[in-house]
Amino acid sequence: MVTDRYGNPLHECTQETAAHLDRAVEALLHFSPEVERAVGDALGSAPTSPVAQSFAAYLGALGTEPADALAARRRFDRYAAGVDVSALPVRERLHVAAAGTLLAGDLVGAAGLLEELSLACPRDALALAVGHQLDFFTGDAVRLRDRIGGALSAWDPAEPHRGLVLGMYAFGLEESGHYRLAEEAGLAAVERNPRDVWAIHAVVHTYEMQGRVSDGIGYLDARREDWARDNYLDVHNWWHYALYALEAGDTGTALTVYDASLHNDASAGLAMELLDAAALLWRIRLAGGETGSRYGVLADAWAARADPPFYAFNDVHAVMSFVGAGRLGEAARLVADRRRWLAEGGPDTVTNRRMTADIGLPVCEALVAHGEGEHATVVELLWPLRRRLHEFGGSHAQRDALQKTLLDSALRSGRHDRARVLISERIGLRPDSSYNWAARARLADALGDAGLAVVARGHERDAAAAAAGTLRPPTLR
């Protein structure tokens, strides 16, 4: 019987196809563009392979590109129409079920099926990796951690890919707030596989969440040859670098990173990259920084996509771009389109419908209100959601742009009690953040407390200087 590199049997598969699938999983775990070619080779050599077909379906959905997902669904439906799924072995049956469920828009259901698969086959790296990403997309931090933690004991310490699994575990630990354990797991994973960009990313997140800006900059600089090019995560890791630059008070370096890596004439216009670009410019906007013509160019890129309802997290970042560019009419039209879509009704199992109704739409409305200067409305919309934002996906670091939007509007609208609570929460978690102390100074100014303002600005300068001391001009691609 043909098996993959982990010993899992492969149905309807030749040795050649098994080799292609092993290469595809290797590429997936390293976020390498080679994954698409390898999956294509697997399908070409064994078009009836359930794992190959499911793998292709996963790739079509995970990029959050509506056109790719539609093409993947049509291909997968043709395959599924010609196979008796009930007659497949349990592993293949669950992969096919998960792929079909994912393509139908039920991210939570697909994540559950892959978790069931991992119970039976804990050494199925494909199931672990795809399930891990779905937990991320749905903001399920506990399952993001425990899906991998529950399978990890089945991976022998000598197994070369155990480090890559450990890297996933590190990110789950970080999103669950276990920062020391996450850092240890991430560093150990990178020690085993220096080009494990997901593990590098997990370590960077631990530093971000603790306000350890100098450590984050130093780590990214030291590992730059491993993460900064030729992978699907390089733009996102450059985004993290830019966030550290903002904490150091260096908007110039952040914009240099933006121009070289986040969005420029050579950018492919993929949603995953555009949302990082939008999130950075929005933070600069909140800080009162200048971004030149960048917002207009970015808004053009979002407008050119004309995305249908697909993933609320993307919609929020499109609206950020339209509002930042001063194109409030386009932002309002996207909001109106999503409101009509919700009113039309549809299957309750479509995850994005729930995400849009509960989180995405009110967040988009809040962003438009911010652009209109209606800051009391922003507070009314975001305050009830501030502890629920994870429900529409993303990481704590990504969603922090919305927390900062709420804080900015609380200050601007004179909601000093709410601003005080938000600032106190932030400083308690990240006492070395220059942003947090700048917010404290703004509140002190509003309250007429000159002494507190002076102290807060001193902390702000000290925190920025500590970060700037390790920041050096990045060598960009």
Secondary structure as the mmCIF struct_conf table of DSSP 4:
data_model
#
loop_
_struct_conf.conf_type_id
_struct_conf.id
_struct_conf.beg_label_comp_id
_struct_conf.beg_label_asym_id
_struct_conf.beg_label_seq_id
_struct_conf.end_label_comp_id
_struct_conf.end_label_asym_id
_struct_conf.end_label_seq_id
STRN STRN1 THR A 3 THR A 3
TURN_TY1_P TURN_TY1_P1 ARG A 5 TYR A 6
BEND BEND1 GLY A 7 GLY A 7
STRN STRN2 PRO A 9 PRO A 9
TURN_TY1_P TURN_TY1_P2 HIS A 11 GLU A 12
HELX_RH_AL_P HELX_RH_AL_P1 GLN A 15 LEU A 29
TURN_TY1_P TURN_TY1_P3 HIS A 30 PHE A 31
TURN_TY1_P TURN_TY1_P4 PRO A 33 PRO A 33
HELX_RH_AL_P HELX_RH_AL_P2 GLU A 34 SER A 45
TURN_TY1_P TURN_TY1_P5 PRO A 47 THR A 48
HELX_RH_AL_P HELX_RH_AL_P3 PRO A 50 LEU A 62
TURN_TY1_P TURN_TY1_P6 GLY A 63 GLY A 63
HELX_RH_AL_P HELX_RH_AL_P4 PRO A 66 ALA A 81
TURN_TY1_P TURN_TY1_P7 GLY A 82 GLY A 82
BEND BEND2 VAL A 83 VAL A 83
HELX_RH_3T_P HELX_RH_3T_P1 VAL A 85 ALA A 87
BEND BEND3 LEU A 88 LEU A 88
HELX_RH_AL_P HELX_RH_AL_P5 VAL A 90 LEU A 103
TURN_TY1_P TURN_TY1_P8 ALA A 104 GLY A 105
HELX_RH_AL_P HELX_RH_AL_P6 LEU A 107 ALA A 120
TURN_TY1_P TURN_TY1_P9 PRO A 122 ARG A 123
HELX_RH_AL_P HELX_RH_AL_P7 ALA A 125 PHE A 137
TURN_TY1_P TURN_TY1_P10 THR A 138 GLY A 139
HELX_RH_AL_P HELX_RH_AL_P8 ALA A 141 LEU A 152
TURN_TY1_P TURN_TY1_P11 SER A 153 ALA A 154
BEND BEND4 TRP A 155 TRP A 155
TURN_TY1_P TURN_TY1_P12 PRO A 157 ALA A 158
TURN_TY1_P TURN_TY1_P13 PRO A 160 HIS A 161
HELX_RH_AL_P HELX_RH_AL_P9 ARG A 162 GLU A 175
TURN_TY1_P TURN_TY1_P14 SER A 176 GLY A 177
HELX_RH_AL_P HELX_RH_AL_P10 TYR A 179 ARG A 192
TURN_TY1_P TURN_TY1_P15 PRO A 194 ARG A 195
HELX_RH_AL_P HELX_RH_AL_P11 VAL A 197 GLN A 210
TURN_TY1_P TURN_TY1_P16 GLY A 211 GLY A 211
HELX_RH_AL_P HELX_RH_AL_P12 VAL A 213 ALA A 222
TURN_TY1_P TURN_TY1_P17 ARG A 223 ARG A 223
HELX_RH_AL_P HELX_RH_AL_P13 ARG A 224 TRP A 227
BEND BEND5 ALA A 228 ASN A 231
TURN_TY1_P TURN_TY1_P18 TYR A 232 LEU A 233
HELX_RH_AL_P HELX_RH_AL_P14 ASP A 234 GLU A 247
TURN_TY1_P TURN_TY1_P19 ALA A 248 GLY A 249
HELX_RH_AL_P HELX_RH_AL_P15 THR A 251 VAL A 257
HELX_RH_PI_P HELX_RH_PI_P1 TYR A 258 LEU A 262
BEND BEND6 HIS A 263 ASN A 264
TURN_TY1_P TURN_TY1_P20 ASP A 265 ALA A 266
HELX_RH_AL_P HELX_RH_AL_P16 ALA A 271 LEU A 286
TURN_TY1_P TURN_TY1_P21 ALA A 287 GLY A 288
TURN_TY1_P TURN_TY1_P22 GLY A 292 SER A 293
HELX_RH_AL_P HELX_RH_AL_P17 ARG A 294 ARG A 305
HELX_LH_PP_P HELX_LH_PP_P1 ASP A 307 PRO A 308
BEND BEND7 PRO A 309 PRO A 309
HELX_RH_AL_P HELX_RH_AL_P18 ALA A 312 GLY A 324
TURN_TY1_P TURN_TY1_P23 ALA A 325 GLY A 326
HELX_RH_AL_P HELX_RH_AL_P19 LEU A 328 GLU A 344
TURN_TY1_P TURN_TY1_P24 ASP A 348 THR A 349
HELX_RH_AL_P HELX_RH_AL_P20 THR A 351 MET A 355
HELX_RH_PI_P HELX_RH_PI_P2 THR A 356 GLY A 360
HELX_RH_AL_P HELX_RH_AL_P21 LEU A 361 GLY A 371
TURN_TY1_P TURN_TY1_P25 GLU A 372 GLY A 373
HELX_RH_AL_P HELX_RH_AL_P22 HIS A 375 LEU A 382
HELX_RH_3T_P HELX_RH_3T_P2 TRP A 383 LEU A 385
TURN_TY1_P TURN_TY1_P26 ARG A 386 ARG A 388
HELX_RH_3T_P HELX_RH_3T_P3 LEU A 389 PHE A 392
HELX_RH_AL_P HELX_RH_AL_P23 HIS A 396 ARG A 412
TURN_TY1_P TURN_TY1_P27 SER A 413 GLY A 414
HELX_RH_AL_P HELX_RH_AL_P24 HIS A 416 LEU A 429
TURN_TY1_P TURN_TY1_P28 PRO A 431 ASP A 432
HELX_RH_AL_P HELX_RH_AL_P25 SER A 434 LEU A 447
TURN_TY1_P TURN_TY1_P29 GLY A 448 GLY A 448
HELX_RH_AL_P HELX_RH_AL_P26 ALA A 450 ALA A 468
TURN_TY1_P TURN_TY1_P30 GLY A 469 THR A 470
#
